[in-house]
Amino acid sequence: MESAREGCHIILKLGDGEDVFNSLEIILEQYRLKGALVLSGIGMLRDFEIGYFDGKKYQNEAHEEPHELVSLHGSISTEGGLVIHLHAALAGKDHSLIGGHLHKATACIVNEIVLSAVEETRMERAPDPSTGLKLLHLGD
């Protein structure tokens, strides 16, 4: 993994076989961030799991074969425990698009990810009684 910081932006380059979630956790520690917004991500993923929330639970689907990472967005919060919340759009070799909540992923060949550091706003996730999801709460 390579990374560089310019102002509030952190640019990551993940190499083949690197775990996306573990890499983001390392970056938070390396730059001492309490939170971040995932502004963009491109490249390829393999061995990923993507889900759709049906109102009660996630319907997850695992994919081993490589897919083009067309879009990656989300947030990373540390208050109340680390939560990496990512959504992705991915294209298979037939160019059809799939997307949803990204639960796990391995970089395939390369990933380029841009983060925006959140250094003053408190980002915390807490369980929502009606859905059971850990929803984002913002504060000072």
N, C-alpha and C positions, 0 to 999 in steps of 0.2 A: 504494500500500500504506500502510495505517495500522497502528501497533502501539503497545502500552502494556505496561508491566511492573508487576506487583503481587506483591511477594515473589518467589517462585520461578516464578510463572506469567507467561507472555507471551501476550498476546491479539493476533491478527493479523486484519486485514480486507483481503482481496485484492479488487481491482476487476476488472472485465471485461477479459479479454485478458492478464492477468498470468500468468507462468509460475510454477507452484506450487513447483517445485524451486529455481529461481533465487531466488525470494522467500525461501524458507527459508534458503538460503545467505547471503543479504544479512542476514537477522535474526541469524544466528549471528555474523557479523562485527560488526554494529551493537551487539549486547549482549555481545560478547566471550565467547561460550559455547564450551566445549570439547565439549559434548554436550547433547542434549535428548531428552525423550520427547514424542511427539505424542499428546496425550490425546484430542483430538476434532477433527473437522472436518465442517462442513456447508456446503451451498450447491449450486452446480452446477459441472460440469466439461464441457469439450468438448475435442476434439483430444487424447484421452488414450489411453494404451496400458496394458493390464492383462494380467498373465500368470499362468500356472499352472506350477509346477515339477513336471515329471513324473518326477523322480528323476535325470534326466541333464541336462536343459536346460529353459529356460522356453519354454512354448508361449504366444506373445504374440498379442494381438488388438487391433487399432487401432480406435478409434471417433472419428468426427468430430463426430457430432451431439450436442447437449447431453444430459446425464443428471444427475439429482438425485444429489448427493453425500450419501448416507444415513449413512455412517460413514467416518472416516479415523483410522487409528492407526499408530504406528510409533516408530522411534527414529532419532536423528541422531548419528553419531559422527565425530570428527575425528582420533583417534589412528590413525596409519598411513594417513592420507588420508581425506578426507571421504566418508562413505557416508550417504545419505538412504534409509532403508529404510521404505517405506510400504505399507500394505495398505488397500484401499478397497472399500466396497460402494456400488454405484450402481444407480439405478432409471431405466429408460427410460420413454418416454411410455405404454407399455402396462403400466407398473407392475411389470414383471418385473425381478428383481434379478440383477446380475452382480457378481462380486467377485474379488479376488486381489491379487497384487503389482502396485503401481502403478509403472510405469516412466517415464511422462511425463504431464503434464497442464497444461491451461490453464484458469484460472478463467473461468467463464461467469456474467456478471452480478455475483455476489459469492461469496466464500468466507469463512467464519469459522473460524479455526483456533486451538486453545489448546495451547501448549507448556508443559512443565515443565522448567526449566533443570536440567541435571546439572552441578554445579560441582566436586564432590569425587571422585566415582567415575570411575575411568578406564574409558572405553568404547573398545574397539579391535576392529576386524574383521580377521580373518585367514582365508586360504583353508583350507577343510577338505579334506584329501586324499581322503576317500571321496566327497564330493559335488561338490567344486569351488566350493561356495558360500563367500562371506566370512561366517563365523559370528562372532557377538558374543562377546567375552571381556571379563570385568570384573575390575578390580583397583583398587588404591589410587592 
